[in-house]
Amino acid sequence: MSEQKTKIAFQGHVGAYSDMACRAVYPERETLPCPSFEAAFQAVLDDRAELAMIPVDNIAYVT
């Protein structure tokens, strides 16, 4: 049986903050970019990803 990386879905593009968060928390997983939160959840339901990481807050700029 060959080992394959398990995937974690996220909303956004490769290199986006969500992608970086996935890689920081799960460095051993391959990321799966999705166009929407719904698509990230659907990737899990369709067994294209084992997990989805969805942000609760977006704090890119704080004053």
N, C-alpha and C positions, 0 to 999 in steps of 0.2 A: 504494500500500500504506500503510495507516495504522499509525502507531507506537503500540504499547501497552506499558505498563509490564510488565516481567517480575515475577513474583511469587516471594516467598520464604515458605515455610510454616514455622510454628512451633507448638509445643504451648502452649496458653494462650489468654488473652483479649487483646483490644486494650488496650494500656497496661501489660501485664504486663512483667516484666523481660526475658523472651525477645523480646517485641515491640520493646522499646526497644533491645535488642542488635542485632536485625535492622536497625532504622532507623539505628543508629549506624554499622554496618559497610557497609550497602548503602542509603544514603539515597535512591537513585534507584529502588528497587524498592518495589512495593506488597506489604504483608504479608498473609498468609493465615492467620488463626487456626484451629487445629485442636484437637479435644478430647483428643487423646492423641498420644504420639510416633509410634505406629503410623499414625495418621491423617495425620500430617505426611509420613511416608515415602510413604504411599499417594498423597497429593496429587501427589508428584513422579512416581510410577509412572503415575498417570492423566493426566499432562500438565496438571494444574491449577496446578502451580507448577514453576518451573525448578530451585529449590533448596529445601532444608530446613535450618534451623539448629536443632541439638539441643544443649542445654547438657551440658558434661562435669561441671561442679561447680555447686553452688548455695551461694554464700557470701553470704547476705543479712544474716547477723548473725555477727560474730566477737567472741570475748571475749578 
